[in-house]
Amino acid sequence: MNRITLYQTSEHDCPYLPDQKAITQFVDPAIIPDCKFYTHLSQHGFRRSGEHLYRPACSSCEACISTRLVVEAMTFSRNQKRTIRRAQHFEYIHLKAFDSDEHYLLYENYINSRHAGGDMHPPTRELFSRFLLSNWADTYFFEIRHNTKLIACAVYDKVDGGISAVYCYFDPEYSQFSPGKLAILKQIQFAKESELKYLYLGYQINECDKMNYKTKFRQVEQFIKNNWQRID
């Protein structure tokens, strides 16, 4: 673990903060991670995108802060409980991730509606597969369905003692049910029932509206100066 080769990109436009430049470090793609390896890197602020494990390595910016929830200690606010109650008529299904027409069309609709002009636009079937799926990760789709219709999906990986949220996409017509928040709340419930310790949520970016939702949850830890610290 102390001798992992990392490859670093040159500066590129930051996908989250305007007028900022970003640098990303990737784990040597020749390495085929197992669950122990993936868990260790998750505990040190790395994330998965497709087959690759990466972390920000910007020289003059520390805005991206790896964040996880301490599942056992999690309690829901009144608003979060209301979100769950409003969606109690939905169906929730966990299944192994796979390349699916149904899932791609939902993903395509979501990207076109919510992220037009972003770095993931325009969506393609190839990018969907390369971004979310992996040959080595233990990846699952957490489906949310209404009368059998797929309305949202949270993609997550299993790691030792926890799960790592990869991405969530949903039908914008169901926005009144806060599908993104709902997916996290239901994953917390699932992790509790499974006696898992952590739910890794990715990077908190306070200055980015699309990435600062993690502050809405209690019992949050952030990876700061190579240590996990509890954030009130």
Contacts in CASP RR format, 6 or more apart in sequence:
PFRMAT RR
TARGET T0000
AUTHOR 0000-0000-0000
METHOD contacts of the structure
MODEL  1
MNRITLYQTSEHDCPYLPDQKAITQFVDPAIIPDCKFYTHLSQHGFRRSG
EHLYRPACSSCEACISTRLVVEAMTFSRNQKRTIRRAQHFEYIHLKAFDS
DEHYLLYENYINSRHAGGDMHPPTRELFSRFLLSNWADTYFFEIRHNTKL
IACAVYDKVDGGISAVYCYFDPEYSQFSPGKLAILKQIQFAKESELKYLY
LGYQINECDKMNYKTKFRQVEQFIKNNWQRID
1 37 0 8 1.000
1 40 0 8 1.000
4 27 0 8 1.000
4 28 0 8 1.000
4 31 0 8 1.000
5 27 0 8 1.000
5 28 0 8 1.000
5 31 0 8 1.000
6 25 0 8 1.000
6 26 0 8 1.000
6 27 0 8 1.000
6 28 0 8 1.000
7 25 0 8 1.000
7 26 0 8 1.000
7 28 0 8 1.000
7 29 0 8 1.000
8 23 0 8 1.000
8 24 0 8 1.000
8 25 0 8 1.000
8 26 0 8 1.000
8 57 0 8 1.000
9 23 0 8 1.000
9 24 0 8 1.000
9 25 0 8 1.000
9 26 0 8 1.000
10 23 0 8 1.000
11 21 0 8 1.000
11 22 0 8 1.000
11 23 0 8 1.000
12 21 0 8 1.000
12 22 0 8 1.000
12 23 0 8 1.000
12 24 0 8 1.000
13 20 0 8 1.000
13 21 0 8 1.000
13 22 0 8 1.000
14 20 0 8 1.000
14 21 0 8 1.000
14 22 0 8 1.000
14 58 0 8 1.000
14 61 0 8 1.000
15 22 0 8 1.000
15 118 0 8 1.000
15 119 0 8 1.000
16 63 0 8 1.000
16 64 0 8 1.000
16 205 0 8 1.000
16 207 0 8 1.000
16 208 0 8 1.000
16 210 0 8 1.000
16 211 0 8 1.000
17 61 0 8 1.000
17 63 0 8 1.000
17 205 0 8 1.000
17 207 0 8 1.000
17 208 0 8 1.000
20 58 0 8 1.000
20 61 0 8 1.000
20 63 0 8 1.000
21 58 0 8 1.000
22 56 0 8 1.000
22 58 0 8 1.000
22 61 0 8 1.000
23 56 0 8 1.000
23 57 0 8 1.000
23 58 0 8 1.000
23 59 0 8 1.000
24 54 0 8 1.000
24 55 0 8 1.000
24 56 0 8 1.000
24 57 0 8 1.000
25 54 0 8 1.000
25 55 0 8 1.000
25 56 0 8 1.000
25 57 0 8 1.000
26 52 0 8 1.000
26 53 0 8 1.000
26 54 0 8 1.000
27 33 0 8 1.000
27 41 0 8 1.000
27 46 0 8 1.000
27 52 0 8 1.000
27 53 0 8 1.000
27 54 0 8 1.000
29 51 0 8 1.000
29 52 0 8 1.000
31 37 0 8 1.000
32 136 0 8 1.000
33 41 0 8 1.000
33 53 0 8 1.000
33 136 0 8 1.000
33 137 0 8 1.000
34 136 0 8 1.000
35 138 0 8 1.000
35 158 0 8 1.000
35 159 0 8 1.000
35 160 0 8 1.000
36 160 0 8 1.000
38 48 0 8 1.000
38 53 0 8 1.000
38 137 0 8 1.000
38 157 0 8 1.000
38 159 0 8 1.000
38 164 0 8 1.000
39 159 0 8 1.000
39 160 0 8 1.000
39 161 0 8 1.000
41 53 0 8 1.000
42 159 0 8 1.000
42 164 0 8 1.000
42 200 0 8 1.000
43 228 0 8 1.000
44 55 0 8 1.000
44 223 0 8 1.000
44 226 0 8 1.000
45 55 0 8 1.000
45 66 0 8 1.000
45 223 0 8 1.000
46 53 0 8 1.000
46 54 0 8 1.000
46 55 0 8 1.000
46 66 0 8 1.000
47 53 0 8 1.000
47 54 0 8 1.000
47 55 0 8 1.000
47 66 0 8 1.000
47 164 0 8 1.000
47 202 0 8 1.000
47 203 0 8 1.000
48 54 0 8 1.000
48 134 0 8 1.000
48 137 0 8 1.000
48 157 0 8 1.000
48 164 0 8 1.000
48 166 0 8 1.000
49 131 0 8 1.000
50 130 0 8 1.000
50 131 0 8 1.000
50 132 0 8 1.000
50 133 0 8 1.000
50 134 0 8 1.000
50 137 0 8 1.000
51 130 0 8 1.000
51 134 0 8 1.000
51 135 0 8 1.000
51 136 0 8 1.000
55 66 0 8 1.000
56 64 0 8 1.000
56 203 0 8 1.000
58 64 0 8 1.000
63 205 0 8 1.000
63 206 0 8 1.000
63 207 0 8 1.000
63 208 0 8 1.000
64 203 0 8 1.000
64 204 0 8 1.000
64 205 0 8 1.000
65 203 0 8 1.000
65 204 0 8 1.000
65 205 0 8 1.000
65 222 0 8 1.000
65 223 0 8 1.000
65 224 0 8 1.000
66 200 0 8 1.000
66 202 0 8 1.000
66 203 0 8 1.000
66 204 0 8 1.000
66 222 0 8 1.000
66 223 0 8 1.000
67 200 0 8 1.000
67 201 0 8 1.000
67 202 0 8 1.000
67 203 0 8 1.000
67 204 0 8 1.000
67 214 0 8 1.000
67 220 0 8 1.000
67 221 0 8 1.000
67 222 0 8 1.000
67 223 0 8 1.000
68 198 0 8 1.000
68 199 0 8 1.000
68 200 0 8 1.000
68 201 0 8 1.000
68 202 0 8 1.000
68 220 0 8 1.000
68 221 0 8 1.000
68 223 0 8 1.000
68 228 0 8 1.000
69 188 0 8 1.000
69 198 0 8 1.000
69 199 0 8 1.000
69 201 0 8 1.000
69 217 0 8 1.000
69 219 0 8 1.000
69 220 0 8 1.000
69 221 0 8 1.000
70 197 0 8 1.000
70 198 0 8 1.000
70 219 0 8 1.000
70 220 0 8 1.000
70 221 0 8 1.000
70 230 0 8 1.000
71 162 0 8 1.000
71 188 0 8 1.000
71 191 0 8 1.000
71 192 0 8 1.000
71 196 0 8 1.000
71 197 0 8 1.000
71 198 0 8 1.000
71 199 0 8 1.000
72 192 0 8 1.000
72 197 0 8 1.000
73 218 0 8 1.000
73 219 0 8 1.000
74 188 0 8 1.000
74 192 0 8 1.000
74 217 0 8 1.000
74 218 0 8 1.000
74 219 0 8 1.000
75 218 0 8 1.000
75 219 0 8 1.000
76 84 0 8 1.000
76 185 0 8 1.000
76 188 0 8 1.000
77 218 0 8 1.000
80 181 0 8 1.000
80 185 0 8 1.000
80 216 0 8 1.000
83 177 0 8 1.000
83 178 0 8 1.000
83 181 0 8 1.000
83 182 0 8 1.000
83 185 0 8 1.000
84 182 0 8 1.000
84 185 0 8 1.000
84 186 0 8 1.000
86 177 0 8 1.000
87 144 0 8 1.000
87 177 0 8 1.000
87 182 0 8 1.000
89 146 0 8 1.000
90 144 0 8 1.000
90 145 0 8 1.000
90 146 0 8 1.000
90 151 0 8 1.000
90 177 0 8 1.000
91 143 0 8 1.000
91 144 0 8 1.000
91 145 0 8 1.000
91 146 0 8 1.000
91 148 0 8 1.000
92 142 0 8 1.000
92 143 0 8 1.000
92 144 0 8 1.000
92 145 0 8 1.000
92 186 0 8 1.000
93 141 0 8 1.000
93 142 0 8 1.000
93 143 0 8 1.000
93 145 0 8 1.000
94 140 0 8 1.000
94 141 0 8 1.000
94 142 0 8 1.000
94 143 0 8 1.000
94 190 0 8 1.000
95 140 0 8 1.000
95 141 0 8 1.000
95 143 0 8 1.000
96 139 0 8 1.000
96 140 0 8 1.000
96 141 0 8 1.000
97 132 0 8 1.000
97 133 0 8 1.000
97 139 0 8 1.000
97 140 0 8 1.000
97 141 0 8 1.000
97 155 0 8 1.000
98 133 0 8 1.000
98 141 0 8 1.000
99 125 0 8 1.000
99 128 0 8 1.000
99 129 0 8 1.000
99 133 0 8 1.000
102 150 0 8 1.000
103 128 0 8 1.000
103 141 0 8 1.000
103 150 0 8 1.000
103 153 0 8 1.000
104 125 0 8 1.000
104 128 0 8 1.000
106 150 0 8 1.000
106 151 0 8 1.000
106 152 0 8 1.000
106 153 0 8 1.000
106 169 0 8 1.000
106 170 0 8 1.000
106 171 0 8 1.000
107 123 0 8 1.000
107 128 0 8 1.000
107 132 0 8 1.000
107 153 0 8 1.000
107 169 0 8 1.000
108 123 0 8 1.000
108 128 0 8 1.000
109 171 0 8 1.000
109 172 0 8 1.000
110 169 0 8 1.000
110 170 0 8 1.000
110 171 0 8 1.000
110 172 0 8 1.000
111 120 0 8 1.000
111 121 0 8 1.000
111 122 0 8 1.000
111 123 0 8 1.000
111 169 0 8 1.000
112 121 0 8 1.000
112 122 0 8 1.000
112 123 0 8 1.000
113 172 0 8 1.000
114 172 0 8 1.000
115 121 0 8 1.000
120 127 0 8 1.000
120 131 0 8 1.000
131 167 0 8 1.000
132 139 0 8 1.000
132 155 0 8 1.000
132 166 0 8 1.000
132 167 0 8 1.000
133 139 0 8 1.000
134 157 0 8 1.000
137 157 0 8 1.000
138 157 0 8 1.000
138 158 0 8 1.000
139 155 0 8 1.000
139 156 0 8 1.000
139 157 0 8 1.000
139 158 0 8 1.000
139 166 0 8 1.000
140 155 0 8 1.000
140 156 0 8 1.000
140 157 0 8 1.000
140 158 0 8 1.000
141 153 0 8 1.000
141 154 0 8 1.000
141 155 0 8 1.000
142 153 0 8 1.000
142 154 0 8 1.000
142 155 0 8 1.000
142 156 0 8 1.000
142 183 0 8 1.000
142 186 0 8 1.000
142 187 0 8 1.000
142 190 0 8 1.000
143 150 0 8 1.000
143 152 0 8 1.000
143 153 0 8 1.000
144 150 0 8 1.000
144 151 0 8 1.000
144 152 0 8 1.000
144 153 0 8 1.000
144 154 0 8 1.000
144 170 0 8 1.000
144 179 0 8 1.000
144 182 0 8 1.000
144 183 0 8 1.000
144 186 0 8 1.000
145 151 0 8 1.000
146 174 0 8 1.000
150 171 0 8 1.000
151 170 0 8 1.000
151 171 0 8 1.000
151 174 0 8 1.000
151 179 0 8 1.000
152 168 0 8 1.000
152 169 0 8 1.000
152 170 0 8 1.000
152 171 0 8 1.000
152 174 0 8 1.000
152 179 0 8 1.000
152 180 0 8 1.000
152 182 0 8 1.000
152 183 0 8 1.000
153 168 0 8 1.000
153 169 0 8 1.000
153 170 0 8 1.000
153 183 0 8 1.000
154 165 0 8 1.000
154 167 0 8 1.000
154 168 0 8 1.000
154 180 0 8 1.000
154 183 0 8 1.000
154 184 0 8 1.000
154 186 0 8 1.000
154 187 0 8 1.000
155 165 0 8 1.000
155 166 0 8 1.000
155 167 0 8 1.000
155 168 0 8 1.000
156 163 0 8 1.000
156 164 0 8 1.000
156 165 0 8 1.000
156 166 0 8 1.000
156 187 0 8 1.000
157 163 0 8 1.000
157 164 0 8 1.000
157 166 0 8 1.000
158 164 0 8 1.000
159 200 0 8 1.000
161 196 0 8 1.000
161 197 0 8 1.000
161 198 0 8 1.000
162 191 0 8 1.000
162 196 0 8 1.000
162 197 0 8 1.000
162 198 0 8 1.000
162 199 0 8 1.000
162 200 0 8 1.000
163 187 0 8 1.000
163 190 0 8 1.000
163 191 0 8 1.000
163 196 0 8 1.000
163 198 0 8 1.000
163 199 0 8 1.000
163 200 0 8 1.000
164 199 0 8 1.000
164 200 0 8 1.000
164 202 0 8 1.000
165 184 0 8 1.000
165 187 0 8 1.000
165 199 0 8 1.000
165 200 0 8 1.000
165 201 0 8 1.000
165 202 0 8 1.000
168 179 0 8 1.000
168 180 0 8 1.000
168 183 0 8 1.000
168 184 0 8 1.000
170 179 0 8 1.000
170 180 0 8 1.000
170 183 0 8 1.000
171 179 0 8 1.000
181 213 0 8 1.000
181 216 0 8 1.000
184 199 0 8 1.000
184 201 0 8 1.000
184 217 0 8 1.000
187 199 0 8 1.000
188 199 0 8 1.000
191 198 0 8 1.000
191 199 0 8 1.000
201 214 0 8 1.000
201 217 0 8 1.000
202 214 0 8 1.000
203 211 0 8 1.000
204 211 0 8 1.000
204 212 0 8 1.000
204 214 0 8 1.000
204 215 0 8 1.000
204 222 0 8 1.000
205 211 0 8 1.000
205 212 0 8 1.000
206 212 0 8 1.000
206 215 0 8 1.000
214 220 0 8 1.000
215 231 0 8 1.000
219 230 0 8 1.000
220 230 0 8 1.000
220 231 0 8 1.000
221 228 0 8 1.000
221 229 0 8 1.000
221 230 0 8 1.000
221 231 0 8 1.000
222 228 0 8 1.000
222 229 0 8 1.000
222 231 0 8 1.000
223 229 0 8 1.000
END
